[in-house]
């Protein structure tokens, strides 16, 4: 957009992405270092990050037509609230559960190859690269093999991308996604405080990826899997959506040549035109078992 945009909208567009992520990481590191339970810290920081994102969706939406309908919100909140969390739902609860399990396991592994003597910031960067490799390949395989696609498809069913659509995940998909990232790190002996940082970054970044906010990512598009890139992964055209599988860093999409960000067009239609998944929470939970029932043969 041009310079005629309101000042608040321009500031939000340029600062929200790095600002929210940096604030979340700094808060997590500070609280964990001061003895707070890492799992609780993860939950609290993710919940706090929802506040500026909700505000930004109102101030500077990317696509006004993607403003969530009451049906969308009710279904996505059911996905979240059904897990017992109050804001980020299944995403938050899954991250918290895996983090708790990882913390318990790491205490029984003894000596591990992880360089715990390195600065925490360097350990965090290393964990992001390693964790994203597992998540990248599991995600990519979900788009290739029918059995895994059945578990993953529900996440792509939303025809509007907005913050809470990041929580539209089948429980099996959430386990695959976060397990493929955190469990390899645990087996390598990654400290709990580093796992907490990775968990918070993944959750907050996931909300930013899906948020209906018109942001200016600039050079971040070359390093991170920003909303500019992730919207193409949700594009209604399957030829476009089979790209940008990364969760956090876009590194592995660069390496395996799946990064996709055309300069001559934008994403305005998302979802699965060949799948008429009902707007029903229970049908969503059953979707991996009866997905063929809702296929559209001539979308």
C-alpha atoms as a printed R data frame, in Angstrom:
    type eleno elety resid chain resno       x       y       z
1   ATOM     1    CA   UNK     A     1   0.000   0.000   0.000
2   ATOM     2    CA   UNK     A     2   1.025   3.591  -0.425
3   ATOM     3    CA   UNK     A     3   2.119   6.246   1.993
4   ATOM     4    CA   UNK     A     4  -1.515   7.440   2.292
5   ATOM     5    CA   UNK     A     5  -2.161   4.652   4.769
6   ATOM     6    CA   UNK     A     6  -2.684   5.741   8.388
7   ATOM     7    CA   UNK     A     7   0.489   5.970  10.419
8   ATOM     8    CA   UNK     A     8  -0.615   3.215  12.797
9   ATOM     9    CA   UNK     A     9  -1.203   0.852   9.882
10  ATOM    10    CA   UNK     A    10   2.239   1.588   8.406
11  ATOM    11    CA   UNK     A    11   3.983   1.078  11.731
12  ATOM    12    CA   UNK     A    12   2.092  -2.165  12.325
13  ATOM    13    CA   UNK     A    13   2.933  -3.476   8.851
14  ATOM    14    CA   UNK     A    14   6.682  -3.016   9.350
15  ATOM    15    CA   UNK     A    15   7.166  -3.809  13.036
16  ATOM    16    CA   UNK     A    16   4.603  -6.418  14.083
17  ATOM    17    CA   UNK     A    17   6.413  -9.475  12.713
18  ATOM    18    CA   UNK     A    18   9.876  -8.925  14.236
19  ATOM    19    CA   UNK     A    19   8.466  -7.160  17.290
20  ATOM    20    CA   UNK     A    20   6.109  -9.907  18.421
21  ATOM    21    CA   UNK     A    21   8.656 -12.661  17.818
22  ATOM    22    CA   UNK     A    22  11.460 -10.823  19.614
23  ATOM    23    CA   UNK     A    23   9.230  -9.930  22.556
24  ATOM    24    CA   UNK     A    24   8.044 -13.531  22.865
25  ATOM    25    CA   UNK     A    25  11.590 -14.926  22.817
26  ATOM    26    CA   UNK     A    26  12.963 -12.376  25.279
27  ATOM    27    CA   UNK     A    27  10.071 -12.922  27.673
28  ATOM    28    CA   UNK     A    28  10.474 -16.689  27.484
29  ATOM    29    CA   UNK     A    29  14.215 -16.557  28.102
30  ATOM    30    CA   UNK     A    30  13.823 -14.152  31.026
31  ATOM    31    CA   UNK     A    31  11.094 -16.142  32.775
32  ATOM    32    CA   UNK     A    32  12.780 -19.527  32.341
33  ATOM    33    CA   UNK     A    33  16.109 -18.160  33.592
34  ATOM    34    CA   UNK     A    34  14.317 -16.873  36.689
35  ATOM    35    CA   UNK     A    35  13.013 -20.294  37.585
36  ATOM    36    CA   UNK     A    36   9.468 -20.396  36.207
37  ATOM    37    CA   UNK     A    37   8.237 -23.727  34.895
38  ATOM    38    CA   UNK     A    38   9.104 -23.859  31.150
39  ATOM    39    CA   UNK     A    39   5.804 -25.462  30.143
40  ATOM    40    CA   UNK     A    40   3.822 -22.772  31.948
41  ATOM    41    CA   UNK     A    41   5.993 -20.072  30.391
42  ATOM    42    CA   UNK     A    42   5.313 -21.454  26.909
43  ATOM    43    CA   UNK     A    43   1.564 -21.367  27.482
44  ATOM    44    CA   UNK     A    44   1.546 -17.864  28.966
45  ATOM    45    CA   UNK     A    45   3.773 -16.286  26.315
46  ATOM    46    CA   UNK     A    46   1.768 -17.752  23.447
47  ATOM    47    CA   UNK     A    47  -1.452 -16.538  25.028
48  ATOM    48    CA   UNK     A    48   0.007 -13.047  25.420
49  ATOM    49    CA   UNK     A    49   1.098 -12.958  21.780
50  ATOM    50    CA   UNK     A    50  -2.501 -13.338  20.601
51  ATOM    51    CA   UNK     A    51  -3.402  -9.847  21.856
52  ATOM    52    CA   UNK     A    52  -1.416  -7.704  19.375
53  ATOM    53    CA   UNK     A    53  -2.317 -10.076  16.533
54  ATOM    54    CA   UNK     A    54  -6.046  -9.735  17.149
55  ATOM    55    CA   UNK     A    55  -5.628  -5.956  17.182
56  ATOM    56    CA   UNK     A    56  -3.521  -5.966  13.994
57  ATOM    57    CA   UNK     A    57  -6.119  -7.984  12.075
58  ATOM    58    CA   UNK     A    58  -8.580  -5.179  12.751
59  ATOM    59    CA   UNK     A    59  -6.173  -2.343  11.939
60  ATOM    60    CA   UNK     A    60  -4.468  -3.598   8.780
61  ATOM    61    CA   UNK     A    61  -6.115  -6.702   7.250
62  ATOM    62    CA   UNK     A    62  -4.459  -8.385   4.282
63  ATOM    63    CA   UNK     A    63  -7.756  -9.492   2.733
64  ATOM    64    CA   UNK     A    64 -10.982  -7.956   4.106
65  ATOM    65    CA   UNK     A    65 -12.959 -10.915   2.719
66  ATOM    66    CA   UNK     A    66 -11.027 -13.182   5.079
67  ATOM    67    CA   UNK     A    67 -12.587 -11.662   8.168
68  ATOM    68    CA   UNK     A    68 -13.691 -14.762  10.009
69  ATOM    69    CA   UNK     A    69 -17.368 -15.641   9.974
70  ATOM    70    CA   UNK     A    70 -19.092 -16.741  13.191
71  ATOM    71    CA   UNK     A    71 -19.032 -20.307  11.868
72  ATOM    72    CA   UNK     A    72 -15.281 -20.180  11.275
73  ATOM    73    CA   UNK     A    73 -14.595 -18.744  14.699
74  ATOM    74    CA   UNK     A    74 -16.850 -21.205  16.507
75  ATOM    75    CA   UNK     A    75 -15.290 -24.208  14.780
76  ATOM    76    CA   UNK     A    76 -11.721 -23.041  15.289
77  ATOM    77    CA   UNK     A    77 -12.388 -22.149  18.920
78  ATOM    78    CA   UNK     A    78 -13.841 -25.620  19.420
79  ATOM    79    CA   UNK     A    79 -10.618 -27.063  18.053
80  ATOM    80    CA   UNK     A    80  -8.748 -24.971  20.590
81  ATOM    81    CA   UNK     A    81 -11.024 -25.183  23.611
82  ATOM    82    CA   UNK     A    82 -11.558 -28.922  23.234
83  ATOM    83    CA   UNK     A    83  -8.005 -29.464  24.399
84  ATOM    84    CA   UNK     A    84  -8.478 -27.537  27.644
85  ATOM    85    CA   UNK     A    85  -6.401 -24.483  26.682
86  ATOM    86    CA   UNK     A    86  -8.081 -21.116  26.552
87  ATOM    87    CA   UNK     A    87  -6.458 -19.223  23.707
88  ATOM    88    CA   UNK     A    88  -4.165 -21.053  21.305
89  ATOM    89    CA   UNK     A    89  -5.943 -24.358  21.745
90  ATOM    90    CA   UNK     A    90  -4.580 -27.550  20.330
91  ATOM    91    CA   UNK     A    91  -1.418 -25.918  19.088
92  ATOM    92    CA   UNK     A    92  -0.572 -24.613  22.532
93  ATOM    93    CA   UNK     A    93  -1.553 -27.741  24.426
94  ATOM    94    CA   UNK     A    94   0.404 -29.997  22.085
95  ATOM    95    CA   UNK     A    95   3.510 -27.852  22.365
96  ATOM    96    CA   UNK     A    96   3.167 -27.786  26.134
97  ATOM    97    CA   UNK     A    97   2.683 -31.553  26.381
98  ATOM    98    CA   UNK     A    98   5.633 -32.305  24.118
99  ATOM    99    CA   UNK     A    99   7.786 -29.821  25.999
100 ATOM   100    CA   UNK     A   100   6.903 -31.459  29.320
101 ATOM   101    CA   UNK     A   101   7.665 -34.909  27.904
102 ATOM   102    CA   UNK     A   102  10.915 -33.659  26.396
103 ATOM   103    CA   UNK     A   103  11.971 -32.130  29.698
104 ATOM   104    CA   UNK     A   104  11.285 -35.371  31.562
105 ATOM   105    CA   UNK     A   105  13.111 -37.447  28.956
106 ATOM   106    CA   UNK     A   106  16.133 -35.185  28.758
107 ATOM   107    CA   UNK     A   107  16.800 -35.718  32.437
108 ATOM   108    CA   UNK     A   108  17.325 -39.441  31.869
109 ATOM   109    CA   UNK     A   109  19.503 -39.361  28.777
110 ATOM   110    CA   UNK     A   110  22.824 -38.682  30.460
111 ATOM   111    CA   UNK     A   111  25.644 -37.411  28.272
112 ATOM   112    CA   UNK     A   112  24.473 -36.223  24.881
113 ATOM   113    CA   UNK     A   113  26.152 -34.647  21.846
114 ATOM   114    CA   UNK     A   114  24.374 -31.322  22.299
115 ATOM   115    CA   UNK     A   115  26.823 -28.430  22.884
116 ATOM   116    CA   UNK     A   116  25.264 -27.160  26.115
117 ATOM   117    CA   UNK     A   117  28.309 -24.937  26.775
118 ATOM   118    CA   UNK     A   118  27.532 -22.761  23.758
119 ATOM   119    CA   UNK     A   119  25.656 -19.459  24.222
120 ATOM   120    CA   UNK     A   120  21.896 -19.978  24.424
121 ATOM   121    CA   UNK     A   121  21.322 -17.837  21.338
122 ATOM   122    CA   UNK     A   122  23.619 -20.074  19.273
123 ATOM   123    CA   UNK     A   123  21.976 -23.212  20.660
124 ATOM   124    CA   UNK     A   124  18.587 -21.782  19.750
125 ATOM   125    CA   UNK     A   125  19.658 -21.077  16.160
126 ATOM   126    CA   UNK     A   126  21.074 -24.591  15.847
127 ATOM   127    CA   UNK     A   127  17.879 -26.096  17.275
128 ATOM   128    CA   UNK     A   128  15.772 -24.144  14.810
129 ATOM   129    CA   UNK     A   129  17.727 -25.490  11.843
130 ATOM   130    CA   UNK     A   130  17.686 -29.108  13.061
131 ATOM   131    CA   UNK     A   131  14.077 -29.062  14.233
132 ATOM   132    CA   UNK     A   132  12.854 -27.518  11.008
133 ATOM   133    CA   UNK     A   133  14.463 -30.280   8.953
134 ATOM   134    CA   UNK     A   134  12.297 -32.954  10.555
135 ATOM   135    CA   UNK     A   135   9.176 -30.792  10.425
136 ATOM   136    CA   UNK     A   136   9.834 -29.916   6.774
137 ATOM   137    CA   UNK     A   137  10.002 -33.524   5.619
138 ATOM   138    CA   UNK     A   138   7.032 -34.716   7.647
139 ATOM   139    CA   UNK     A   139   4.990 -31.821   6.267
140 ATOM   140    CA   UNK     A   140   6.121 -32.483   2.717
141 ATOM   141    CA   UNK     A   141   5.310 -36.186   3.018
142 ATOM   142    CA   UNK     A   142   1.843 -35.271   4.276
143 ATOM   143    CA   UNK     A   143   1.225 -33.681   0.888
144 ATOM   144    CA   UNK     A   144   2.572 -36.670  -1.003
145 ATOM   145    CA   UNK     A   145   1.091 -39.777   0.626
146 ATOM   146    CA   UNK     A   146  -2.644 -40.329   0.952
147 ATOM   147    CA   UNK     A   147  -2.552 -41.787   4.465
148 ATOM   148    CA   UNK     A   148  -0.713 -38.765   5.843
149 ATOM   149    CA   UNK     A   149  -2.744 -36.331   3.726
150 ATOM   150    CA   UNK     A   150  -5.927 -37.611   5.348
151 ATOM   151    CA   UNK     A   151  -4.578 -36.471   8.708
152 ATOM   152    CA   UNK     A   152  -3.256 -33.168   7.380
153 ATOM   153    CA   UNK     A   153  -6.023 -32.096   4.983
154 ATOM   154    CA   UNK     A   154  -8.275 -30.536   7.603
155 ATOM   155    CA   UNK     A   155  -5.695 -27.821   8.254
156 ATOM   156    CA   UNK     A   156  -6.088 -26.675   4.652
157 ATOM   157    CA   UNK     A   157  -9.884 -26.702   4.698
158 ATOM   158    CA   UNK     A   158 -10.349 -23.109   5.868
159 ATOM   159    CA   UNK     A   159 -11.257 -20.710   3.067
160 ATOM   160    CA   UNK     A   160 -10.096 -17.745   5.146
161 ATOM   161    CA   UNK     A   161  -6.655 -17.343   6.632
162 ATOM   162    CA   UNK     A   162  -6.771 -15.570   9.966
163 ATOM   163    CA   UNK     A   163  -5.012 -16.015  13.277
164 ATOM   164    CA   UNK     A   164  -7.217 -18.725  14.771
165 ATOM   165    CA   UNK     A   165  -7.125 -20.817  11.600
166 ATOM   166    CA   UNK     A   166  -3.615 -21.799  12.674
167 ATOM   167    CA   UNK     A   167  -5.301 -23.914  15.365
168 ATOM   168    CA   UNK     A   168  -7.439 -25.867  12.886
169 ATOM   169    CA   UNK     A   169  -5.462 -29.062  13.225
170 ATOM   170    CA   UNK     A   170  -6.439 -32.676  13.631
171 ATOM   171    CA   UNK     A   171  -4.842 -34.083  16.810
172 ATOM   172    CA   UNK     A   172  -2.886 -36.544  14.690
173 ATOM   173    CA   UNK     A   173  -1.508 -33.745  12.543
174 ATOM   174    CA   UNK     A   174  -0.439 -31.752  15.588
175 ATOM   175    CA   UNK     A   175   1.428 -34.742  16.983
176 ATOM   176    CA   UNK     A   176   3.187 -35.309  13.659
177 ATOM   177    CA   UNK     A   177   4.110 -31.654  13.243
178 ATOM   178    CA   UNK     A   178   5.464 -30.888  16.688
179 ATOM   179    CA   UNK     A   179   6.814 -34.343  17.385
180 ATOM   180    CA   UNK     A   180   8.931 -34.245  14.225
181 ATOM   181    CA   UNK     A   181  10.430 -30.974  15.432
182 ATOM   182    CA   UNK     A   182  10.890 -31.402  19.187
183 ATOM   183    CA   UNK     A   183  11.599 -35.078  19.696
184 ATOM   184    CA   UNK     A   184  14.778 -35.179  17.556
185 ATOM   185    CA   UNK     A   185  16.055 -32.221  19.548
186 ATOM   186    CA   UNK     A   186  15.297 -34.028  22.784
187 ATOM   187    CA   UNK     A   187  17.183 -37.127  21.692
188 ATOM   188    CA   UNK     A   188  20.177 -34.918  20.973
189 ATOM   189    CA   UNK     A   189  19.995 -33.580  24.526
190 ATOM   190    CA   UNK     A   190  18.785 -30.047  23.822
191 ATOM   191    CA   UNK     A   191  18.324 -28.173  27.141
192 ATOM   192    CA   UNK     A   192  14.807 -27.454  28.291
193 ATOM   193    CA   UNK     A   193  15.257 -23.689  28.067
194 ATOM   194    CA   UNK     A   194  16.219 -23.999  24.391
195 ATOM   195    CA   UNK     A   195  13.224 -26.258  23.739
196 ATOM   196    CA   UNK     A   196  11.031 -23.612  25.350
197 ATOM   197    CA   UNK     A   197  12.395 -20.958  22.985
198 ATOM   198    CA   UNK     A   198  11.829 -23.192  19.959
199 ATOM   199    CA   UNK     A   199   8.302 -24.021  21.115
200 ATOM   200    CA   UNK     A   200   7.355 -20.393  21.644
201 ATOM   201    CA   UNK     A   201   8.844 -19.303  18.326
202 ATOM   202    CA   UNK     A   202   6.997 -22.084  16.469
203 ATOM   203    CA   UNK     A   203   3.628 -21.256  18.003
204 ATOM   204    CA   UNK     A   204   3.863 -17.475  17.701
205 ATOM   205    CA   UNK     A   205   5.331 -17.704  14.211
206 ATOM   206    CA   UNK     A   206   2.500 -20.047  13.240
207 ATOM   207    CA   UNK     A   207  -0.060 -17.449  14.285
208 ATOM   208    CA   UNK     A   208   1.802 -14.778  12.325
209 ATOM   209    CA   UNK     A   209   1.886 -17.058   9.265
210 ATOM   210    CA   UNK     A   210  -1.875 -17.414   9.251
211 ATOM   211    CA   UNK     A   211  -2.887 -13.979  10.558
212 ATOM   212    CA   UNK     A   212  -4.981 -11.829   8.241
213 ATOM   213    CA   UNK     A   213  -2.570  -8.910   8.545
214 ATOM   214    CA   UNK     A   214  -1.003  -6.966   5.682
215 ATOM   215    CA   UNK     A   215   2.628  -7.016   6.803
216 ATOM   216    CA   UNK     A   216   5.821  -5.875   5.076
217 ATOM   217    CA   UNK     A   217   8.324  -8.696   5.573
218 ATOM   218    CA   UNK     A   218  11.048  -7.497   3.207
219 ATOM   219    CA   UNK     A   219  14.312  -9.381   3.758
220 ATOM   220    CA   UNK     A   220  12.627 -11.679   6.287
221 ATOM   221    CA   UNK     A   221  11.108 -13.502   3.297
222 ATOM   222    CA   UNK     A   222  14.574 -14.836   2.501
223 ATOM   223    CA   UNK     A   223  15.146 -16.272   5.981
224 ATOM   224    CA   UNK     A   224  11.808 -17.143   7.550
225 ATOM   225    CA   UNK     A   225   8.635 -18.886   6.381
226 ATOM   226    CA   UNK     A   226   6.602 -15.680   6.575
227 ATOM   227    CA   UNK     A   227   2.921 -15.179   5.788
228 ATOM   228    CA   UNK     A   228   3.908 -14.008   2.285
229 ATOM   229    CA   UNK     A   229   5.258 -17.502   1.646
230 ATOM   230    CA   UNK     A   230   2.837 -19.517   3.739
231 ATOM   231    CA   UNK     A   231  -0.245 -18.103   2.016
232 ATOM   232    CA   UNK     A   232   0.969 -19.785  -1.166
233 ATOM   233    CA   UNK     A   233   1.078 -23.048   0.740
234 ATOM   234    CA   UNK     A   234  -2.655 -22.602   1.438
235 ATOM   235    CA   UNK     A   235  -3.503 -21.512  -2.121
236 ATOM   236    CA   UNK     A   236  -6.569 -23.128  -3.663
237 ATOM   237    CA   UNK     A   237  -4.474 -24.105  -6.705
238 ATOM   238    CA   UNK     A   238  -2.668 -27.329  -5.755
239 ATOM   239    CA   UNK     A   239   0.206 -26.567  -8.119
240 ATOM   240    CA   UNK     A   240   0.883 -23.439  -6.080
241 ATOM   241    CA   UNK     A   241   0.239 -24.934  -2.649
242 ATOM   242    CA   UNK     A   242   2.753 -27.773  -2.982
243 ATOM   243    CA   UNK     A   243   5.521 -25.386  -1.931
244 ATOM   244    CA   UNK     A   244   6.807 -23.636   1.170
245 ATOM   245    CA   UNK     A   245   6.600 -26.559   3.591
246 ATOM   246    CA   UNK     A   246   8.812 -24.968   6.238
247 ATOM   247    CA   UNK     A   247   7.439 -24.150   9.674
248 ATOM   248    CA   UNK     A   248   9.851 -21.422  10.790
249 ATOM   249    CA   UNK     A   249  12.944 -20.989   8.634
250 ATOM   250    CA   UNK     A   250  12.662 -21.070   4.854
251 ATOM   251    CA   UNK     A   251  16.141 -22.664   4.696
252 ATOM   252    CA   UNK     A   252  15.061 -26.190   3.799
253 ATOM   253    CA   UNK     A   253  12.699 -24.933   1.099
254 ATOM   254    CA   UNK     A   254  15.713 -23.172  -0.411
255 ATOM   255    CA   UNK     A   255  17.826 -26.335  -0.135
256 ATOM   256    CA   UNK     A   256  15.211 -28.696  -1.584
257 ATOM   257    CA   UNK     A   257  13.956 -26.147  -4.127
258 ATOM   258    CA   UNK     A   258  10.383 -25.856  -2.898
259 ATOM   259    CA   UNK     A   259  10.448 -22.144  -2.025
260 ATOM   260    CA   UNK     A   260   7.806 -20.306  -4.047
261 ATOM   261    CA   UNK     A   261   7.087 -16.563  -3.998
262 ATOM   262    CA   UNK     A   262   6.023 -15.181  -7.406
263 ATOM   263    CA   UNK     A   263   6.415 -11.441  -7.721
264 ATOM   264    CA   UNK     A   264   3.613 -10.871 -10.230
265 ATOM   265    CA   UNK     A   265   0.592 -12.050  -8.210
266 ATOM   266    CA   UNK     A   266  -0.777 -12.539  -4.717
267 ATOM   267    CA   UNK     A   267  -2.860 -15.175  -2.978
268 ATOM   268    CA   UNK     A   268  -6.529 -14.278  -2.634
269 ATOM   269    CA   UNK     A   269  -8.164 -17.725  -2.734
270 ATOM   270    CA   UNK     A   270  -7.229 -20.427  -0.253
271 ATOM   271    CA   UNK     A   271  -8.663 -23.762   0.789
272 ATOM   272    CA   UNK     A   272  -9.402 -27.075  -0.915
273 ATOM   273    CA   UNK     A   273 -11.755 -26.687  -3.904
274 ATOM   274    CA   UNK     A   274 -11.730 -30.459  -4.451
275 ATOM   275    CA   UNK     A   275 -12.848 -31.196  -0.890
276 ATOM   276    CA   UNK     A   276 -16.211 -30.113   0.536
277 ATOM   277    CA   UNK     A   277 -15.425 -30.674   4.210
278 ATOM   278    CA   UNK     A   278 -18.502 -29.781   6.307
279 ATOM   279    CA   UNK     A   279 -18.302 -26.889   8.760
280 ATOM   280    CA   UNK     A   280 -18.739 -29.242  11.661
281 ATOM   281    CA   UNK     A   281 -16.298 -29.945  14.468
282 ATOM   282    CA   UNK     A   282 -17.128 -33.645  14.796
283 ATOM   283    CA   UNK     A   283 -16.833 -34.140  11.047
284 ATOM   284    CA   UNK     A   284 -13.411 -32.526  11.240
285 ATOM   285    CA   UNK     A   285 -12.293 -35.016  13.857
286 ATOM   286    CA   UNK     A   286 -13.578 -37.881  11.712
287 ATOM   287    CA   UNK     A   287 -12.088 -36.515   8.483
288 ATOM   288    CA   UNK     A   288  -9.027 -38.820   8.262
289 ATOM   289    CA   UNK     A   289 -11.330 -41.841   8.230
290 ATOM   290    CA   UNK     A   290 -14.038 -40.618   5.835
291 ATOM   291    CA   UNK     A   291 -12.226 -38.037   3.705
292 ATOM   292    CA   UNK     A   292 -13.268 -39.671   0.418
293 ATOM   293    CA   UNK     A   293 -16.906 -38.989   1.260
294 ATOM   294    CA   UNK     A   294 -16.378 -35.246   0.796
295 ATOM   295    CA   UNK     A   295 -14.308 -35.265  -2.376
296 ATOM   296    CA   UNK     A   296 -15.560 -33.043  -5.202
297 ATOM   297    CA   UNK     A   297 -14.918 -34.799  -8.494
298 ATOM   298    CA   UNK     A   298 -15.258 -31.689 -10.668
299 ATOM   299    CA   UNK     A   299 -14.265 -28.713  -8.511
